[in-house]
């Protein structure tokens, strides 16, 4: 069932590549008029309100033991931090630039896998990480010249979501993804409300509350629905097609974000940023395709057994 309908999986991933940057575009619009804390709490409240009825109707697993609960709390805190960093980045950077810089995440995941989880990573993939990061620096450079250190916020997004994925890997086999997201939505709201109250008492601007107009309320609802919808599209796509098939398609987010940036904000990456985006995408695709080839070769070597399997494991 999980891998027998690849065309449907690809279509769902294409939907994710449209919905996710559209949600970021809405966040960029709202970021100019709605404080960050209010954006975050409404985004996660909508997630909870959408997914809790779905969990109850479908009878999905949502209860957690103590270990899973602690990891889910950490995962939720990282999720809040990652989305908060992206919303902050979008206040300063063009949509395509912010998303392209955040795509340094696959390289960080590879390095974390090697140095934190002890996974074998060959020199060719490490070289691709260096090239991809160099491309990211080319994207950062014109933004850094224009806005200064806020151009580094997407790097915080990449680091935070890399850790988010590592934690998710630790609990993925023991939780239903939709049930986990429903519980995480509730956790996030419960975490954010005390922070907003304390920040408001201290006069911290990002925690202020404003009274949105009708149009802004519609966009606030949209940001929650789009964020939740993007997650569901990605989750469901992985039910019908292998991750190795879908991973290269995620880079379609960048041209889609470029299109939305041009249509909505009249922004286009300059020449240096465009070159950096191309380098980052090329290096990222190489890493993805190399991962697929390594997995295939290792599976073949393990199937054949003997010294060949040990040699293949060392080679990757």
Number of C-alpha atoms within 10 A of each C-alpha: 7 13 15 12 14 18 13 17 26 21 14 22 25 19 16 26 23 19 22 22 26 23 21 24 23 19 27 23 17 22 18 12 12 20 17 22 20 18 23 23 22 17 26 27 20 23 28 24 15 17 20 19 12 15 19 12 9 9 10 16 15 17 13 14 8 9 9 16 15 12 15 24 16 17 23 25 18 21 21 24 18 23 20 19 21 23 25 21 26 28 17 19 23 23 29 30 31 28 27 28 29 22 26 27 23 22 24 18 20 21 18 17 15 15 12 11 11 10 13 14 19 16 11 13 21 16 13 21 24 15 19 28 23 17 26 26 20 21 29 26 16 18 22 15 10 13 12 13 11 17 25 21 22 28 22 19 28 24 19 22 24 22 20 20 15 17 17 19 11 12 18 13 9 13 18 16 20 21 22 24 24 25 23 24 27 19 18 23 21 14 16 18 15 11 13 20 14 12 16 15 11 11 11 11 12 15 24 18 16 10 8 14 9 9 8 16 14 11 18 23 15 18 27 25 20 24 22 25 19 23 19 18 20 21 17 18 27 23 17 19 22 17 15 15 15 21 18 16 15 15 19 15 22 24 17 19 26 21 18 21 22 16 11 12 14 11 17 19 20 13 12 15 24 18 16 27 27 17 21 30 22 17 25 26 20 18 23 20 16 17 18 16 14 18 15 11 16 21 15 14 18 15 11 11 11 10 11 15 18 13 12 16 19 12 13 19
